[in-house]
Amino acid sequence: MRNTRVVLTALGGPEVLKVIEDEIRDPAANEVRIKILTCGVAFADVLMRRGLYSPVPALPYSPGYDIVGTVESCGPVVTQWKPGDLVIALSMTGGYSRYIVLPESELVQMPAGLDPAEAVSLVLNYTTAYQLIHRIAKLRQGESVLIHGAAGGVGTAALQLGKLAGLKMFGTASKPKHDLVSALGGIPIDYRNEDFTKRAAGVDAVFDPIGGRNWLRSYSALGKGGRFIGYGMSAAIEGGRRNMLLAGASFTWLTLIKLFPGKSARWYSITTDKKAHPEWFREDLTRLLTMLQQKSISPIVSARLPLREAPRAHEMLERAAVTGKIVLMCQE
Ligand SMILES: NC(=O)c1ccc[n+]([C@@H]2O[C@H](COP(=O)([O-])OP(=O)(O)OC[C@H]3O[C@@H](n4cnc5c(N)ncnc54)[C@H](OP(=O)(O)O)[C@@H]3O)[C@@H](O)[C@H]2O)c1
């Protein structure tokens, strides 16, 4: 069957993303071919494109961490799904495409009536934020948290979910995004001009996707019993591999400190945790879909772009020109 997809042909700037037409294979015995309605654009896609992420799949490949679509055809032993079913999945790669083939076990049922652009925002960003709050930091009502990148995709999700959990929240963001952080219930901190270690001193947890030196500073902001969770290295975009190495060294150091009482440090990765606890991912995403149905969460979709505009989506994400999530409309 013919397919249109966006592939990464080399490492580099957004221009290395190219639209191509090729054949998509039939699903194997326990696989499902999906017609993709929406795919999220993730900061990890940008880091992979620049070769600042590990592992980077062999080139050429299509990025695309999360998808919503309808089942188009099923392999011969698939019993759980049938053509027309609405599904949602963490694909990790391959989502920048009109069609994708995935194992049936990777799919989660999506309720009808949801906006596919809002729903796809739940897979990576909201599940990460939910797991950081409830599974990893195990924050309880009244506790405090410092959320870095608070106006971004994961950050806005963490603010919405943290508010529902009754947390006191500090959020770092550049100044023009402070109204959004406040509107979502956070206390904004201008990380370029203010010292977050002082403004948020004594917090119970820090969620840090920045990396580099930021990790050590975040750790120092924690109060007794505080939990540091590093889950990304956005700073690699500016500082390149040097910042990745620095983050790696900081993490080793922080993990050793865990041996001392009072504070803890750990790394979180949605993919590693999904492998370790597949039931968590399914349960949490299903819970978030119900919350979206009930309108208790409201993902911020800052741009809906046709599939072929993936390079523009990358360029916008890279210069932090957006709040919330950018979504590719894969049939447009
Ligand atoms: N480990 C996991 O499982 C996992 C899952 C999801 C995402 N992530 C990682 O989490 C990170 C964020 O993802 P995202 O989708 O939320 O990205 P995003 O939507 O691009 O948001 C990140 C925001 O952080 C802000 N920022 C940049 N430097 C900062 C700094 N030094 N301090 C505070 N804020 C800063 C930028 O906005 P302003 O500077 O304008 O405020 C940017 O818009 C990425 O590194 C991604 O790879 C990891």
PDBQT file of the ligand as one rigid body, heavy atoms in Angstrom, charges set to zero:
ROOT
HETATM    1  N1  LIG A 401      12.200  11.110  30.094  1.00  0.00    +0.000 N 
HETATM    2  C1  LIG A 401      11.017  11.103  29.524  1.00  0.00    +0.000 C 
HETATM    3  O1  LIG A 401      10.318  10.090  29.552  1.00  0.00    +0.000 OA
HETATM    4  C2  LIG A 401      10.518  12.324  28.826  1.00  0.00    +0.000 A 
HETATM    5  C3  LIG A 401       9.197  12.410  28.400  1.00  0.00    +0.000 A 
HETATM    6  C4  LIG A 401       8.766  13.592  27.779  1.00  0.00    +0.000 A 
HETATM    7  C5  LIG A 401       9.656  14.642  27.597  1.00  0.00    +0.000 A 
HETATM    8  N2  LIG A 401      10.947  14.508  28.010  1.00  0.00    +0.000 N 
HETATM    9  C6  LIG A 401      11.912  15.612  27.858  1.00  0.00    +0.000 C 
HETATM   10  O2  LIG A 401      11.404  16.737  28.532  1.00  0.00    +0.000 OA
HETATM   11  C7  LIG A 401      11.884  17.910  27.925  1.00  0.00    +0.000 C 
HETATM   12  C8  LIG A 401      10.741  18.888  27.717  1.00  0.00    +0.000 C 
HETATM   13  O3  LIG A 401       9.837  18.324  26.775  1.00  0.00    +0.000 OA
HETATM   14  P1  LIG A 401       8.601  19.191  26.294  1.00  0.00    +0.000 P 
HETATM   15  O4  LIG A 401       7.887  18.409  25.268  1.00  0.00    +0.000 OA
HETATM   16  O5  LIG A 401       7.837  19.712  27.462  1.00  0.00    +0.000 OA
HETATM   17  O6  LIG A 401       9.383  20.394  25.589  1.00  0.00    +0.000 OA
HETATM   18  P2  LIG A 401       8.848  21.805  25.157  1.00  0.00    +0.000 P 
HETATM   19  O7  LIG A 401       7.376  21.768  24.931  1.00  0.00    +0.000 OA
HETATM   20  O8  LIG A 401       9.752  22.262  24.067  1.00  0.00    +0.000 OA
HETATM   21  O9  LIG A 401       9.068  22.734  26.436  1.00  0.00    +0.000 OA
HETATM   22  C9  LIG A 401      10.274  22.962  27.025  1.00  0.00    +0.000 C 
HETATM   23  C10 LIG A 401      10.335  24.440  27.411  1.00  0.00    +0.000 C 
HETATM   24  O10 LIG A 401      11.379  24.594  28.369  1.00  0.00    +0.000 OA
HETATM   25  C11 LIG A 401      11.738  25.963  28.385  1.00  0.00    +0.000 C 
HETATM   26  N3  LIG A 401      13.157  26.069  28.768  1.00  0.00    +0.000 N 
HETATM   27  C12 LIG A 401      14.251  26.006  27.982  1.00  0.00    +0.000 A 
HETATM   28  N4  LIG A 401      15.377  26.131  28.736  1.00  0.00    +0.000 NA
HETATM   29  C13 LIG A 401      14.955  26.252  30.017  1.00  0.00    +0.000 A 
HETATM   30  C14 LIG A 401      15.631  26.388  31.263  1.00  0.00    +0.000 A 
HETATM   31  N5  LIG A 401      16.972  26.448  31.333  1.00  0.00    +0.000 N 
HETATM   32  N6  LIG A 401      14.888  26.450  32.396  1.00  0.00    +0.000 NA
HETATM   33  C15 LIG A 401      13.539  26.398  32.344  1.00  0.00    +0.000 A 
HETATM   34  N7  LIG A 401      12.839  26.272  31.188  1.00  0.00    +0.000 NA
HETATM   35  C16 LIG A 401      13.553  26.200  30.041  1.00  0.00    +0.000 A 
HETATM   36  C17 LIG A 401      11.437  26.525  26.986  1.00  0.00    +0.000 C 
HETATM   37  O11 LIG A 401      10.526  27.618  27.104  1.00  0.00    +0.000 OA
HETATM   38  P3  LIG A 401      10.941  29.046  27.680  1.00  0.00    +0.000 P 
HETATM   39  O12 LIG A 401      12.429  29.083  27.769  1.00  0.00    +0.000 OA
HETATM   40  O13 LIG A 401      10.409  30.058  26.706  1.00  0.00    +0.000 OA
HETATM   41  O14 LIG A 401      10.261  29.109  29.000  1.00  0.00    +0.000 OA
HETATM   42  C18 LIG A 401      10.730  25.376  26.278  1.00  0.00    +0.000 C 
HETATM   43  O15 LIG A 401       9.600  25.793  25.559  1.00  0.00    +0.000 OA
HETATM   44  C19 LIG A 401      12.633  17.487  26.670  1.00  0.00    +0.000 C 
HETATM   45  O16 LIG A 401      14.022  17.457  26.939  1.00  0.00    +0.000 OA
HETATM   46  C20 LIG A 401      12.123  16.096  26.428  1.00  0.00    +0.000 C 
HETATM   47  O17 LIG A 401      13.058  15.295  25.744  1.00  0.00    +0.000 OA
HETATM   48  C21 LIG A 401      11.385  13.378  28.611  1.00  0.00    +0.000 A 
ENDROOT
TORSDOF 0
